[in-house]
């Protein structure tokens, strides 16, 4: 028998900006040695990391413009990048500085003035190109921990300004020390058809990787039949930091011929969620370990693949032993190689056709009594078998529980759900919403629009769904109380705000009947007002804070304090 090589398509991706842009154009945004908490392309939840995370020793470390240009965007948000600046440069690139504590004084005042003009904390403003011009090395602000950040650092990106696509900053000549090779821990072989096997099993097979004399290897011969794919569990590392980094480049060779490869140079925000096809999503949900696929699902639209014979899917049918080499490389040309041997044979039967499936390349509509689901074309990465069941609910819900497939199956786009409630009083229709019920029984709201006797919502997941109500208003707590509410020696006042289910929709505050902007730190459920010129001092003040959730339940907090 002979080895079948199915060559359907070969992808080539040119790394344009590495050739067309001066790699020494930018300076570091910090005046300390660069130590990375995260690199470009690192695997994150539902996305590839789009920049580098530079560790800083404390909040308030000065940040500097990486090159000449002008500030093109100022963003303040409760999540995401928090306080962020965007600088456009004459070479057609844009740099981004995220999770800042605050901006340089004139930029900070400009942003706060915009907040008061729009009467809201979260803003995105686009100053005129002449408003804030900068030179390389100019102070632009201070590093922080704002937005979705787990510690003081600066999230730094380089983007193509025309299309806002992030490119890999590590390929520019910043002073980053790295002579550490990637490390490989485990390998999986995955049967890809219902007649395929690995070591005579139709289940995924896990193999521990061994290391000796500078090489990684699997010591035992692996037997396969039919189509299968390979996955690797590996991380990169750097000098001076303990945390893991993502792998930059992977190549797979079959009998010394390159068969599949990818390189993570540039990934559009529009395509970053395809990471759920790039990895074994099911394994990540179950174990929190990341296995990168060395094959490409038919619905995966990532542009990172350079060579892809038969989409990386292997099928040996000649009963011969084939040598596989998997080569991992980081941005600094540190390389590790994994070697294994596979013998393949013909499957014992032809693959069975599966009709009861959601098709990745078609619109799918699923209708049952009291339940609807709409899955549009492009939501799935491959055809997916349909599994559905109705579960009788308890008294806390206003519908049965409907389970459509499993939370272990990812979706690229929103899936629209509709459930017909039962025993729901008319007066509570406005408070009804659909919840996704996770494996621990925790409710996650996905929307509550009433349409034609159904409650509608959407999310990018499968799983269990039901209708419930939210009639409980948000909770407001004063973060720190002082005797007699005397804030005369304090620089700020803060509250904790939270909601039991549907989530915070909005909040607003006045002091002495004048609008005041509280900054929102969503990861800590905290809002803060830094005392400034918007109030007068040495007097009693009346503060009124209103917090509203997404089902229009409202809480009001009144406080008389001295400042």
HELIX and SHEET records of a PDB file:
HELIX    1   1 UNK A   16  UNK A   20  1                                   5    
HELIX    2   2 UNK A  105  UNK A  118  1                                  14    
HELIX    3   3 UNK A  169  UNK A  171  5                                   3    
HELIX    4   4 UNK A  272  UNK A  274  5                                   3    
HELIX    5   5 UNK A  275  UNK A  278  1                                   4    
HELIX    6   6 UNK A  281  UNK A  287  1                                   7    
HELIX    7   7 UNK A  309  UNK A  312  5                                   4    
HELIX    8   8 UNK A  426  UNK A  431  5                                   6    
HELIX    9   9 UNK A  483  UNK A  485  5                                   3    
HELIX   10  10 UNK A  522  UNK A  524  5                                   3    
SHEET    1   A 7 UNK A  36  UNK A  38  0                                        
SHEET    2   A 7 UNK A  52  UNK A  55 -1                                        
SHEET    3   A 7 UNK A 153  UNK A 160 -1                                        
SHEET    4   A 7 UNK A  93  UNK A 103 -1                                        
SHEET    5   A 7 UNK A  83  UNK A  88 -1                                        
SHEET    6   A 7 UNK A  69  UNK A  76 -1                                        
SHEET    7   A 7 UNK A 123  UNK A 125 -1                                        
SHEET    1   B 5 UNK A  36  UNK A  38  0                                        
SHEET    2   B 5 UNK A  52  UNK A  55 -1                                        
SHEET    3   B 5 UNK A 153  UNK A 160 -1                                        
SHEET    4   B 5 UNK A 165  UNK A 167 -1                                        
SHEET    5   B 5 UNK A 266  UNK A 267 -1                                        
SHEET    1   C 6 UNK A  36  UNK A  38  0                                        
SHEET    2   C 6 UNK A  52  UNK A  55 -1                                        
SHEET    3   C 6 UNK A 153  UNK A 160 -1                                        
SHEET    4   C 6 UNK A  93  UNK A 103 -1                                        
SHEET    5   C 6 UNK A 139  UNK A 143 -1                                        
SHEET    6   C 6 UNK A  62  UNK A  64 -1                                        
SHEET    1   D 7 UNK A  36  UNK A  38  0                                        
SHEET    2   D 7 UNK A  52  UNK A  55 -1                                        
SHEET    3   D 7 UNK A 153  UNK A 160 -1                                        
SHEET    4   D 7 UNK A  93  UNK A 103 -1                                        
SHEET    5   D 7 UNK A  83  UNK A  88 -1                                        
SHEET    6   D 7 UNK A  69  UNK A  76 -1                                        
SHEET    7   D 7 UNK A 133  UNK A 134 -1                                        
SHEET    1   E 2 UNK A  43  UNK A  44  0                                        
SHEET    2   E 2 UNK A  47  UNK A  48 -1                                        
SHEET    1   F 4 UNK A 205  UNK A 208  0                                        
SHEET    2   F 4 UNK A 183  UNK A 191 -1                                        
SHEET    3   F 4 UNK A 228  UNK A 235 -1                                        
SHEET    4   F 4 UNK A 292  UNK A 293 -1                                        
SHEET    1   G 5 UNK A 197  UNK A 198  0                                        
SHEET    2   G 5 UNK A 222  UNK A 225 -1                                        
SHEET    3   G 5 UNK A 335  UNK A 345  1                                        
SHEET    4   G 5 UNK A 215  UNK A 217  1                                        
SHEET    5   G 5 UNK A 210  UNK A 212 -1                                        
SHEET    1   H 7 UNK A 197  UNK A 198  0                                        
SHEET    2   H 7 UNK A 222  UNK A 225 -1                                        
SHEET    3   H 7 UNK A 335  UNK A 345  1                                        
SHEET    4   H 7 UNK A 321  UNK A 329 -1                                        
SHEET    5   H 7 UNK A 249  UNK A 254 -1                                        
SHEET    6   H 7 UNK A 257  UNK A 263 -1                                        
SHEET    7   H 7 UNK A 305  UNK A 308 -1                                        
SHEET    1   I 2 UNK A 357  UNK A 358  0                                        
SHEET    2   I 2 UNK A 384  UNK A 385 -1                                        
SHEET    1   J 5 UNK A 364  UNK A 368  0                                        
SHEET    2   J 5 UNK A 371  UNK A 375 -1                                        
SHEET    3   J 5 UNK A 410  UNK A 419 -1                                        
SHEET    4   J 5 UNK A 454  UNK A 461 -1                                        
SHEET    5   J 5 UNK A 449  UNK A 451 -1                                        
SHEET    1   K 5 UNK A 388  UNK A 391  0                                        
SHEET    2   K 5 UNK A 401  UNK A 404 -1                                        
SHEET    3   K 5 UNK A 463  UNK A 469 -1                                        
SHEET    4   K 5 UNK A 432  UNK A 437 -1                                        
SHEET    5   K 5 UNK A 443  UNK A 447 -1                                        
SHEET    1   L 4 UNK A 475  UNK A 478  0                                        
SHEET    2   L 4 UNK A 492  UNK A 498 -1                                        
SHEET    3   L 4 UNK A 526  UNK A 530 -1                                        
SHEET    4   L 4 UNK A 519  UNK A 521 -1                                        
SHEET    1   M 4 UNK A 514  UNK A 516  0                                        
SHEET    2   M 4 UNK A 504  UNK A 511 -1                                        
SHEET    3   M 4 UNK A 540  UNK A 549 -1                                        
SHEET    4   M 4 UNK A 554  UNK A 562 -1                                        
END                                                                             
